Amino acid sequence: MPANEEPNPTLQPLEIPIESTPDRRRLLAFLRPSATHSAYSATLLLMLSTLLSGVLALVRIKYINFLFGANIAQDAYRAAFALPNLLAYFLIGGAASISLITVLNRYREAGDEEGGDRALSVILTTMLIVLCVGAVLAEIFAPQYVRLANKGFRNDAAKVALCTTMTRIIIPAQLFFFIGSVMSARLQVRKIFLYQAFTPIIYNTGIILGAVFLHRQLGVSSLAVGVFAGTLIGSALINTIGAIRTGLHYRPIIGFRDPAFLEWLKLSLPLMIGVSLVMFDGIFLNYYASLHDGGITLIGNAKDLFNAPFNVIGPAAGAASLPFFASLFQQRRAHDFSVSVGRSVSRLFSVGMIVSAWMIALAPWLMDLFRGGKFSHAAAAGTTHLFSVLAITLAVWAVQGIYARAFYAASDTRTPAITGTLITLLSIPIYASLFHTLGLEGLAIASDIGILAQTASLAFLLHRKRLASLHHLEFAELGQSLLAALLAYVATATPAHFLPAVSTHPKDILTIAAASIAWAAVAGLTLVATGSTLPRQILRRR
């Protein structure tokens, strides 16, 4: 996250900061594979990466919509991710690097690099065996899962067959994802983030190239082939190369009773058996949306387009913050830990509110850009409404990752797992009720309610456990940003409705550009006029 005006001890580099290099060498140092990063520079690097991958993701969405539209084919493709994602979630806790960073960071703090490499070797080898067994079972029972998880597919054998085929292609990609996560954890402990930054870029490129070169031969299954290739290269291969360059000495060691494996398992087990609404939100949405042809595609497009800005301001900051939070906690700097979490949350939430204002005001024109080919005006309009509802909670989705990682950094994976499970179970009747009452719009509202409940619960529990006090939130900054968001929304929506209505893409771009200027000007002037430090924090570093 951007630093304050004054030096901030909680976010200072724990390694040699790249900011200390001469100006003319700063960019090269920033992008050097072996460069170590501060919390700020790591966040900036990952935000730049997610910005680029986000652009590629938009290209991917546009091209897939153009080729396949909102129909059975794309519904089946989107539903094909559910079982592979569950396999990763329940066998490796969704993100192996979260708990592994804590384990490896302890070895590094003790100066035991050899012990850290051995621990990595044991965990990677042992869990690959478990994952291979799980992948084989998932391949066998894929048809049964597809019918169970997608209510609208049950009486349509063609949908089930198509979804099953793509599911079976994507399942092995989870092995590559796990390898990449383990290698990425080793790099993150050393404050090296460049390889991780390339992962989403290569992933999205793989899907696009799969569609470009194979859609005539394989149809929508070409996308699943692209997922497989993008994960193999972007996650496993790239991060493994990075880990080897840093001196990793890997040896295949199977050790179900090894102390390092048991330590990792103890941290990861709550993530494996616990349930998180962040994961199950998509499952609930698909289950009910499958009852409408194209329903999974419409709400999936809305979520993907909502995630474009969210992925820039949310996960990048969360991924960059985790190793720094973990280091502060293990150094027993409790006050600094709490202040860092509060500051990170405040900044992310502030930016999220302002970006939400822009997204909601310009939703019709933004969504119309993805119309074309087999994706009709009606499909774009349906996506617009769902997108607007989801965009209300952009800031909440962004900060929930920070709160969850604060628990992980404190070696407490049990509390967020239990909390997530309870929130998810309580959310089931809400999704069902709102869907039957309001259709797809009801699912979007249920998603908003669920993530708000989960984020508020995590914030309260961190405060109660005296890990991250709510008093360290920057309430003045939050208030100033809320005012800026409200005024920016009015300033954006008003001129937009006097400019060309949704019609052609060039006119859409003209409206978005003109209204965005008003949004940026009003938001910036409001923040400056109210004395907000956010503009200086963003602009103080080149």
SEDREN-813148 format. One record per residue (C-alpha): residue number from 1; residue in one letter; x, y, z. Coordinates in Angstrom, 2 decimals. Layout:
<rs>
R num residu      xx      yy      zz
R NUM      A       X       Y       Z
...
</rs>
This chain:
<rs>
R num residu      xx      yy      zz
R   1      M    0.00    0.00    0.00
R   2      P    1.11    3.60   -0.50
R   3      A    3.12    4.93    2.40
R   4      N    2.16    7.84    4.62
R   5      E    3.79   11.26    4.37
R   6      E    5.97   10.40    7.34
R   7      P    8.05    7.21    7.42
R   8      N    5.90    4.31    8.53
R   9      P    7.77    1.65   10.49
R  10      T    5.07   -0.95    9.97
R  11      L    5.43   -0.89    6.21
R  12      Q    9.14   -0.27    5.78
R  13      P   11.09   -2.78    3.69
R  14      L   12.26   -5.84    5.54
R  15      E   14.90   -6.30    2.83
R  16      I   16.92   -3.79    0.82
R  17      P   14.26   -1.55   -0.73
R  18      I   14.37   -1.00   -4.45
R  19      E   13.46    2.65   -3.82
R  20      S   17.05    3.27   -2.71
R  21      T   18.40    2.81   -6.25
R  22      P   19.16    5.86   -8.40
R  23      D   16.19    7.23  -10.33
R  24      R   17.54    6.19  -13.73
R  25      R   17.94    2.61  -12.51
R  26      R   14.79    2.38  -10.45
R  27      L   12.57    0.83  -13.10
R  28      L   15.15   -1.80  -14.02
R  29      A   15.70   -2.61  -10.36
R  30      F   11.94   -2.80   -9.82
R  31      L   11.61   -5.41  -12.59
R  32      R   14.77   -7.36  -11.85
R  33      P   13.84  -11.03  -11.17
R  34      S   15.87  -11.13   -7.96
R  35      A   14.68   -7.72   -6.71
R  36      T   13.29   -7.67   -3.17
R  37      H   10.37   -5.42   -2.40
R  38      S    8.84   -3.36    0.36
R  39      A    5.12   -3.69    1.07
R  40      Y    4.50   -0.62   -1.09
R  41      S    6.64   -1.70   -4.05
R  42      A    5.27   -5.26   -3.91
R  43      T    1.71   -3.93   -3.92
R  44      L    2.55   -1.62   -6.82
R  45      L    4.14   -4.43   -8.82
R  46      L    1.20   -6.77   -8.25
R  47      M   -1.28   -4.00   -9.01
R  48      L    0.50   -3.30  -12.31
R  49      S    0.44   -7.02  -13.02
R  50      T   -3.25   -7.35  -12.23
R  51      L   -3.96   -4.22  -14.24
R  52      L   -2.34   -5.79  -17.30
R  53      S   -3.90   -9.18  -16.67
R  54      G   -7.19   -7.38  -16.06
R  55      V   -6.98   -5.84  -19.51
R  56      L   -6.29   -9.30  -20.92
R  57      A   -9.23  -10.64  -18.91
R  58      L  -11.49   -8.03  -20.50
R  59      V  -10.21   -9.06  -23.93
R  60      R  -10.87  -12.68  -22.97
R  61      I  -14.43  -11.93  -21.85
R  62      K  -15.17   -9.90  -24.98
R  63      Y  -13.81  -12.58  -27.29
R  64      I  -15.56  -15.47  -25.53
R  65      N  -18.86  -13.56  -25.55
R  66      F  -18.37  -12.79  -29.24
R  67      L  -17.73  -16.44  -30.11
R  68      F  -20.23  -18.20  -27.86
R  69      G  -22.75  -15.65  -26.52
R  70      A  -24.91  -16.17  -23.43
R  71      N  -26.05  -19.71  -24.08
R  72      I  -25.55  -23.36  -23.18
R  73      A  -21.94  -23.53  -24.39
R  74      Q  -20.62  -20.72  -22.21
R  75      D  -22.80  -21.81  -19.28
R  76      A  -21.15  -25.24  -19.44
R  77      Y  -17.66  -23.72  -19.65
R  78      R  -18.19  -21.52  -16.62
R  79      A  -19.74  -24.38  -14.63
R  80      A  -16.74  -26.59  -15.48
R  81      F  -14.54  -24.71  -12.99
R  82      A  -16.62  -25.66   -9.95
R  83      L  -15.28  -29.18   -9.28
R  84      P  -11.60  -28.35   -9.95
R  85      N  -11.89  -25.34   -7.64
R  86      L  -13.47  -27.48   -4.92
R  87      L  -10.67  -30.02   -5.30
R  88      A   -8.10  -27.30   -4.65
R  89      Y  -10.15  -25.74   -1.87
R  90      F  -10.67  -28.86    0.22
R  91      L   -7.30  -30.52   -0.39
R  92      I   -4.96  -27.53   -0.16
R  93      G   -7.13  -24.94    1.56
R  94      G   -7.68  -22.95   -1.63
R  95      A   -4.27  -21.24   -1.46
R  96      A   -1.29  -23.30   -0.33
R  97      S    0.95  -20.25   -0.10
R  98      I   -1.09  -18.68    2.72
R  99      S   -0.11  -21.22    5.39
R 100      L    3.21  -22.16    3.79
R 101      I    4.44  -18.56    4.00
R 102      T    4.04  -18.73    7.77
R 103      V    6.04  -21.97    7.97
R 104      L    8.83  -20.88    5.63
R 105      N    9.06  -17.44    7.20
R 106      R    9.84  -19.06   10.56
R 107      Y   12.76  -20.98    9.04
R 108      R   14.03  -17.85    7.30
R 109      E   13.83  -15.73   10.46
R 110      A   15.90  -18.42   12.20
R 111      G   18.46  -18.41    9.36
R 112      D   17.76  -22.07    8.55
R 113      E   17.52  -22.01    4.74
R 114      E   18.30  -25.72    4.44
R 115      G   15.49  -26.55    6.86
R 116      G   13.09  -24.35    4.91
R 117      D   13.93  -26.12    1.64
R 118      R   13.47  -29.50    3.26
R 119      A   10.10  -28.44    4.67
R 120      L    9.03  -27.25    1.22
R 121      S   10.15  -30.54   -0.33
R 122      V    8.20  -32.64    2.16
R 123      I    5.02  -30.58    1.86
R 124      L    5.12  -30.42   -1.95
R 125      T    5.86  -34.11   -2.52
R 126      T    3.41  -35.43    0.06
R 127      M    0.54  -33.22   -1.04
R 128      L    1.11  -33.98   -4.73
R 129      I    0.35  -37.61   -3.91
R 130      V   -2.85  -36.59   -2.12
R 131      L   -3.82  -34.28   -4.96
R 132      C   -3.22  -36.96   -7.60
R 133      V   -5.56  -39.34   -5.78
R 134      G   -8.15  -36.57   -5.45
R 135      A   -7.81  -35.65   -9.13
R 136      V   -8.39  -39.27  -10.23
R 137      L  -11.54  -39.50   -8.09
R 138      A  -12.75  -36.14   -9.41
R 139      E  -12.25  -37.33  -13.00
R 140      I  -14.32  -40.44  -12.29
R 141      F  -17.22  -38.71  -10.55
R 142      A  -17.29  -35.53  -12.65
R 143      P  -20.65  -36.33  -14.34
R 144      Q  -22.39  -36.90  -11.02
R 145      Y  -21.01  -33.65   -9.61
R 146      V  -22.07  -31.63  -12.66
R 147      R  -25.67  -32.83  -12.25
R 148      L  -25.64  -32.18   -8.50
R 149      A  -24.10  -28.70   -8.61
R 150      N  -26.12  -27.28  -11.51
R 151      K  -29.82  -27.66  -10.90
R 152      G  -30.76  -26.65  -14.44
R 153      F  -28.47  -29.24  -16.07
R 154      R  -30.08  -32.33  -14.56
R 155      N  -32.55  -33.01  -17.35
R 156      D  -30.24  -32.03  -20.22
R 157      A  -27.74  -34.75  -21.12
R 158      A  -25.98  -32.53  -23.69
R 159      K  -25.20  -29.85  -21.08
R 160      V  -23.92  -32.46  -18.64
R 161      A  -21.69  -34.10  -21.26
R 162      L  -20.20  -30.81  -22.46
R 163      C  -19.56  -29.54  -18.92
R 164      T  -18.08  -32.89  -17.88
R 165      T  -15.63  -32.89  -20.79
R 166      M  -14.30  -29.44  -19.87
R 167      T  -14.26  -30.27  -16.17
R 168      R  -12.00  -33.25  -16.85
R 169      I   -9.62  -31.08  -18.88
R 170      I   -9.37  -28.46  -16.13
R 171      I   -8.98  -30.82  -13.14
R 172      P   -5.25  -31.63  -13.70
R 173      A   -4.51  -27.89  -13.80
R 174      Q   -4.97  -27.90  -10.02
R 175      L   -1.75  -29.89   -9.68
R 176      F    0.10  -27.13  -11.52
R 177      F   -1.65  -24.50   -9.43
R 178      F   -0.45  -26.20   -6.25
R 179      I    3.14  -26.45   -7.47
R 180      G    3.07  -22.78   -8.42
R 181      S    1.59  -21.79   -5.06
R 182      V    4.32  -23.61   -3.14
R 183      M    7.09  -22.09   -5.21
R 184      S    5.46  -18.67   -4.98
R 185      A    5.42  -18.95   -1.19
R 186      R    9.19  -19.41   -1.15
R 187      L    9.60  -16.34   -3.33
R 188      Q    7.19  -14.23   -1.28
R 189      V    9.05  -15.01    1.93
R 190      R   12.10  -13.49    0.23
R 191      K    9.99  -10.47   -0.81
R 192      I   10.32  -11.44   -4.50
R 193      F    7.07  -10.92   -6.38
R 194      L    8.01  -10.60  -10.05
R 195      Y    7.28  -14.23  -10.95
R 196      Q    3.95  -14.12   -9.17
R 197      A    3.16  -10.96  -11.14
R 198      F    3.44  -12.86  -14.44
R 199      T    1.16  -15.72  -13.37
R 200      P   -2.26  -14.13  -14.14
R 201      I   -0.94  -12.54  -17.34
R 202      I    0.16  -15.90  -18.77
R 203      Y   -3.04  -17.57  -17.52
R 204      N   -5.31  -15.15  -19.38
R 205      T   -3.09  -15.28  -22.45
R 206      G   -3.39  -19.07  -22.49
R 207      I   -7.20  -18.95  -22.57
R 208      I   -7.26  -16.31  -25.30
R 209      L   -4.79  -18.23  -27.47
R 210      G   -6.73  -21.45  -26.90
R 211      A   -9.87  -19.77  -28.23
R 212      V   -8.09  -18.11  -31.16
R 213      F   -6.36  -21.22  -32.49
R 214      L   -8.66  -24.08  -31.42
R 215      H  -12.27  -22.84  -31.29
R 216      R  -13.01  -24.06  -34.83
R 217      Q  -11.75  -27.55  -34.04
R 218      L  -12.83  -27.93  -30.40
R 219      G  -15.60  -25.38  -29.95
R 220      V  -15.99  -24.08  -26.40
R 221      S  -13.67  -26.85  -25.10
R 222      S  -10.80  -24.83  -26.58
R 223      L  -11.16  -22.54  -23.57
R 224      A  -10.55  -25.42  -21.16
R 225      V   -7.39  -26.37  -23.08
R 226      G   -6.25  -22.77  -22.70
R 227      V   -6.86  -22.93  -18.94
R 228      F   -4.72  -26.09  -18.72
R 229      A   -1.83  -24.55  -20.66
R 230      G   -2.05  -21.18  -18.89
R 231      T   -1.86  -22.82  -15.46
R 232      L    0.97  -25.15  -16.41
R 233      I    3.15  -22.35  -17.76
R 234      G    1.95  -19.35  -15.75
R 235      S    1.76  -20.96  -12.32
R 236      A    3.93  -24.08  -12.14
R 237      L    6.71  -23.38  -14.62
R 238      I    7.31  -19.66  -14.03
R 239      N    7.33  -19.84  -10.22
R 240      T    9.47  -22.98  -10.21
R 241      I   12.07  -21.23  -12.36
R 242      G   12.02  -18.31   -9.93
R 243      A   12.43  -20.57   -6.89
R 244      I   15.36  -22.41   -8.47
R 245      R   17.04  -19.09   -9.33
R 246      T   16.90  -18.17   -5.63
R 247      G   18.79  -21.35   -4.70
R 248      L   16.00  -23.81   -3.95
R 249      H   17.27  -27.33   -3.26
R 250      Y   14.27  -29.58   -3.80
R 251      R   14.33  -33.27   -3.00
R 252      P   11.28  -35.54   -3.37
R 253      I   10.49  -36.55    0.22
R 254      I    7.27  -38.27    1.26
R 255      G    6.54  -37.64    4.93
R 256      F    2.99  -37.80    6.23
R 257      R    4.40  -37.76    9.77
R 258      D    7.22  -35.31    9.16
R 259      P    7.12  -32.39   11.67
R 260      A    7.22  -29.78    8.88
R 261      F    4.31  -31.41    7.07
R 262      L    2.31  -31.72   10.28
R 263      E    2.95  -28.06   11.11
R 264      W    1.74  -27.01    7.66
R 265      L   -1.23  -29.37    7.90
R 266      K   -2.21  -27.94   11.28
R 267      L   -2.30  -24.44    9.80
R 268      S   -3.98  -25.54    6.57
R 269      L   -6.54  -27.98    7.96
R 270      P   -9.03  -25.27    8.99
R 271      L   -8.77  -23.87    5.46
R 272      M   -9.38  -27.33    4.03
R 273      I  -12.40  -28.26    6.13
R 274      G  -13.75  -24.78    6.70
R 275      V  -16.10  -23.18    4.21
R 276      S  -15.76  -19.64    2.91
R 277      L  -18.46  -17.61    1.20
R 278      V  -15.74  -16.21   -1.08
R 279      M  -15.53  -19.71   -2.56
R 280      F  -19.13  -20.85   -2.24
R 281      D  -20.66  -17.65   -3.54
R 282      G  -19.88  -18.82   -7.08
R 283      I  -21.28  -22.29   -6.36
R 284      F  -24.56  -20.86   -5.07
R 285      L  -24.81  -18.49   -8.04
R 286      N  -24.26  -21.30  -10.57
R 287      Y  -26.67  -23.69   -8.86
R 288      Y  -29.63  -21.36   -9.22
R 289      A  -28.58  -19.45  -12.35
R 290      S  -28.35  -22.74  -14.26
R 291      L  -32.17  -22.83  -14.24
R 292      H  -32.10  -20.08  -16.91
R 293      D  -30.39  -20.68  -20.25
R 294      G  -27.52  -18.20  -20.28
R 295      G  -28.05  -17.39  -16.61
R 296      I  -24.62  -18.64  -15.52
R 297      T  -23.06  -16.58  -18.31
R 298      L  -24.92  -13.37  -17.43
R 299      I  -24.13  -13.39  -13.72
R 300      G  -20.66  -14.80  -14.45
R 301      N  -19.96  -11.90  -16.80
R 302      A  -21.19   -9.44  -14.17
R 303      K  -18.88  -11.02  -11.57
R 304      D  -15.92  -11.10  -13.96
R 305      L  -16.36   -7.46  -14.97
R 306      F  -16.86   -6.49  -11.32
R 307      N  -13.65   -8.37  -10.51
R 308      A  -11.62   -6.40  -13.06
R 309      P  -11.13   -3.34  -10.79
R 310      F  -11.48   -5.47   -7.65
R 311      N   -8.52   -7.62   -8.70
R 312      V   -6.37   -4.50   -9.08
R 313      I   -7.10   -2.98   -5.68
R 314      G   -7.86   -6.08   -3.61
R 315      P   -5.93   -9.34   -4.04
R 316      A   -2.74   -7.56   -5.10
R 317      A   -2.61   -5.65   -1.84
R 318      G   -3.60   -8.73    0.13
R 319      A   -0.96  -10.96   -1.47
R 320      A    1.72   -8.33   -0.96
R 321      S    0.71   -7.65    2.64
R 322      L    0.69  -11.24    3.94
R 323      P    4.45  -11.84    4.25
R 324      F    4.89   -8.41    5.86
R 325      F    2.05   -8.99    8.30
R 326      A    3.53  -12.42    9.13
R 327      S    6.97  -10.95    9.74
R 328      L    5.60   -8.22   12.02
R 329      F    3.61  -10.76   14.02
R 330      Q    6.53  -13.16   14.42
R 331      Q    8.69  -10.24   15.58
R 332      R    5.98   -9.62   18.23
R 333      R    5.36   -6.07   17.03
R 334      A    1.69   -6.25   18.00
R 335      H    0.98   -2.52   17.79
R 336      D    2.67   -2.18   14.40
R 337      F    0.73   -5.23   13.20
R 338      S   -2.59   -3.70   14.22
R 339      V   -1.76   -0.31   12.72
R 340      S   -0.66   -1.90    9.45
R 341      V   -3.89   -3.86    9.11
R 342      G   -6.00   -0.79    9.94
R 343      R   -4.12    1.40    7.50
R 344      S   -4.30   -1.16    4.70
R 345      V   -8.03   -1.66    5.20
R 346      S   -8.71    2.08    5.34
R 347      R   -6.87    2.81    2.13
R 348      L   -8.38   -0.08    0.22
R 349      F  -11.90    0.72    1.38
R 350      S  -11.45    4.38    0.49
R 351      V  -10.28    3.62   -3.02
R 352      G  -12.98    0.96   -3.40
R 353      M  -15.80    3.40   -2.62
R 354      I  -14.57    5.91   -5.17
R 355      V  -14.13    3.27   -7.87
R 356      S  -17.62    1.87   -7.11
R 357      A  -19.11    5.29   -7.83
R 358      W  -17.53    5.27  -11.29
R 359      M  -18.60    1.68  -12.02
R 360      I  -22.25    2.17  -11.04
R 361      A  -22.63    5.52  -12.84
R 362      L  -21.20    4.20  -16.11
R 363      A  -22.45    0.60  -15.96
R 364      P  -24.68    0.76  -19.10
R 365      W  -21.88    2.09  -21.30
R 366      L  -19.20   -0.16  -19.80
R 367      M  -21.26   -3.31  -20.27
R 368      D  -22.28   -2.37  -23.80
R 369      L  -18.63   -2.54  -24.84
R 370      F  -18.86   -6.32  -24.43
R 371      R  -21.80   -6.64  -26.80
R 372      G  -21.09   -8.07  -30.22
R 373      G  -21.14  -11.31  -32.19
R 374      K  -23.39  -13.78  -30.39
R 375      F  -23.62  -11.53  -27.28
R 376      S  -26.78   -9.50  -27.88
R 377      H  -28.15   -6.16  -26.64
R 378      A  -30.46   -8.04  -24.29
R 379      A  -27.54  -10.01  -22.81
R 380      A  -25.53   -6.81  -22.30
R 381      A  -28.51   -5.10  -20.63
R 382      G  -29.05   -8.09  -18.32
R 383      T  -25.38   -8.04  -17.33
R 384      T  -25.56   -4.28  -16.67
R 385      H  -28.15   -4.56  -13.93
R 386      L  -26.38   -7.43  -12.17
R 387      F  -23.06   -5.60  -12.42
R 388      S  -24.52   -2.46  -10.80
R 389      V  -25.87   -4.45   -7.85
R 390      L  -22.56   -6.27   -7.30
R 391      A  -20.49   -3.07   -7.65
R 392      I  -22.03   -1.67   -4.45
R 393      T  -19.80   -3.97   -2.37
R 394      L  -16.54   -3.55   -4.29
R 395      A  -14.81   -2.00   -1.26
R 396      V  -16.08   -4.77    1.03
R 397      W  -14.78   -7.53   -1.25
R 398      A  -11.43   -5.74   -1.40
R 399      V  -10.85   -5.51    2.35
R 400      Q  -12.14   -8.94    3.35
R 401      G   -8.93  -10.38    1.92
R 402      I   -6.85   -8.12    4.15
R 403      Y   -8.77   -9.16    7.26
R 404      A   -8.48  -12.86    6.38
R 405      R   -4.73  -12.54    5.77
R 406      A   -4.29  -10.79    9.11
R 407      F   -5.57  -13.97   10.76
R 408      Y   -3.33  -16.15    8.57
R 409      A   -0.29  -14.03    9.41
R 410      A   -1.05  -14.55   13.09
R 411      S   -1.09  -18.33   12.47
R 412      D   -4.82  -18.42   13.17
R 413      T   -6.59  -20.19   10.33
R 414      R   -9.25  -21.68   12.56
R 415      T  -11.18  -18.48   13.32
R 416      P  -11.74  -17.38    9.70
R 417      A  -12.58  -20.98    8.75
R 418      I  -15.25  -21.32   11.44
R 419      T  -16.59  -17.85   10.72
R 420      G  -16.72  -18.50    6.98
R 421      T  -18.51  -21.80    7.51
R 422      L  -21.19  -20.25    9.70
R 423      I  -21.73  -17.30    7.35
R 424      T  -21.95  -19.66    4.36
R 425      L  -24.51  -21.93    6.03
R 426      L  -26.61  -18.96    7.11
R 427      S  -26.43  -17.56    3.58
R 428      I  -27.96  -20.61    1.88
R 429      P  -31.61  -19.71    2.63
R 430      I  -30.90  -16.09    1.68
R 431      Y  -29.66  -17.08   -1.80
R 432      A  -32.62  -19.45   -2.26
R 433      S  -35.23  -16.97   -1.05
R 434      L  -33.96  -13.99   -3.02
R 435      F  -33.56  -16.05   -6.21
R 436      H  -37.11  -17.33   -6.07
R 437      T  -38.32  -13.78   -5.35
R 438      L  -36.15  -11.65   -7.65
R 439      G  -34.40  -14.10  -10.00
R 440      L  -30.81  -13.34  -10.99
R 441      E  -30.99   -9.92   -9.35
R 442      G  -31.82  -11.64   -6.08
R 443      L  -28.65  -13.75   -6.38
R 444      A  -26.57  -10.58   -6.78
R 445      I  -28.20   -9.03   -3.71
R 446      A  -27.58  -12.22   -1.71
R 447      S  -23.92  -12.10   -2.72
R 448      D  -23.69   -8.52   -1.42
R 449      I  -25.33   -9.43    1.89
R 450      G  -23.12  -12.47    2.41
R 451      I  -19.78  -10.76    1.82
R 452      L  -20.80   -7.83    4.03
R 453      A  -21.62  -10.24    6.87
R 454      Q  -18.35  -12.16    6.45
R 455      T  -16.14   -9.06    6.31
R 456      A  -17.83   -7.42    9.31
R 457      S  -17.47  -10.66   11.31
R 458      L  -13.74  -10.96   10.55
R 459      A  -13.14   -7.31   11.49
R 460      F  -15.00   -7.73   14.79
R 461      L  -13.16  -10.94   15.69
R 462      L   -9.74   -9.43   14.93
R 463      H  -10.65   -6.57   17.25
R 464      R  -11.95   -8.89   19.96
R 465      K   -8.81  -11.04   19.83
R 466      R   -6.71   -7.84   20.09
R 467      L   -4.92   -8.57   16.85
R 468      A   -6.15   -5.60   14.79
R 469      S   -8.08   -2.95   16.66
R 470      L  -10.99   -1.21   14.95
R 471      H   -9.65    1.99   16.56
R 472      H   -6.73    1.88   14.11
R 473      L   -9.05    2.37   11.14
R 474      E   -8.64    5.85    9.67
R 475      F  -12.25    7.01   10.13
R 476      A  -11.61   10.56    8.98
R 477      E  -10.11    9.27    5.75
R 478      L  -13.03    6.90    5.26
R 479      G  -15.53    9.72    5.73
R 480      Q  -13.70   11.98    3.29
R 481      S  -13.59    9.20    0.71
R 482      L  -17.30    8.46    1.14
R 483      L  -18.12   12.11    0.47
R 484      A  -15.81   12.09   -2.56
R 485      A  -17.50    8.92   -3.85
R 486      L  -21.01   10.36   -3.52
R 487      L  -20.12   13.64   -5.22
R 488      A  -18.12   11.84   -7.93
R 489      Y  -21.12    9.59   -8.64
R 490      V  -23.38   12.60   -9.18
R 491      A  -20.74   14.33  -11.31
R 492      T  -20.30   11.18  -13.42
R 493      A  -23.92   10.12  -13.83
R 494      T  -25.22   13.61  -14.68
R 495      P  -23.10   14.37  -17.77
R 496      A  -23.28   10.74  -18.89
R 497      H  -27.03   10.99  -19.42
R 498      F  -26.62   14.12  -21.56
R 499      L  -24.09   12.35  -23.78
R 500      P  -24.92    9.69  -26.43
R 501      A  -27.01    6.84  -25.07
R 502      V  -25.90    3.23  -25.40
R 503      S  -25.71    2.60  -29.14
R 504      T  -22.32    2.12  -30.79
R 505      H  -18.97    1.29  -29.24
R 506      P  -17.32    4.58  -30.32
R 507      K  -20.13    6.55  -28.68
R 508      D  -19.86    4.35  -25.57
R 509      I  -16.15    5.15  -25.33
R 510      L  -16.85    8.88  -25.79
R 511      T  -19.38    8.85  -22.96
R 512      I  -17.11    6.86  -20.66
R 513      A  -14.11    9.12  -21.35
R 514      A  -16.01   12.39  -20.83
R 515      A  -17.80   11.24  -17.70
R 516      S  -14.59    9.75  -16.28
R 517      I  -12.90   13.12  -16.48
R 518      A  -15.70   14.58  -14.37
R 519      W  -15.44   11.66  -11.94
R 520      A  -11.68   12.04  -11.47
R 521      A  -11.84   15.82  -11.15
R 522      V  -14.64   15.88   -8.57
R 523      A  -13.23   12.97   -6.54
R 524      G   -9.74   14.50   -6.50
R 525      L  -10.90   18.01   -5.66
R 526      T  -13.15   16.73   -2.88
R 527      L  -10.34   14.73   -1.31
R 528      V   -7.97   17.69   -1.48
R 529      A  -10.58   20.15   -0.16
R 530      T  -11.40   17.93    2.82
R 531      G   -7.73   17.46    3.71
R 532      S   -7.55   13.79    2.76
R 533      T   -4.07   12.28    2.70
R 534      L   -5.07    9.70    0.08
R 535      P   -4.04   11.74   -2.99
R 536      R   -0.60   12.46   -1.50
R 537      Q   -0.16    8.81   -0.56
R 538      I   -0.93    7.75   -4.12
R 539      L    1.12   10.46   -5.86
R 540      R    4.08   10.92   -3.52
R 541      R    6.11    8.18   -5.26
R 542      R    6.76    8.05   -8.98
</rs>
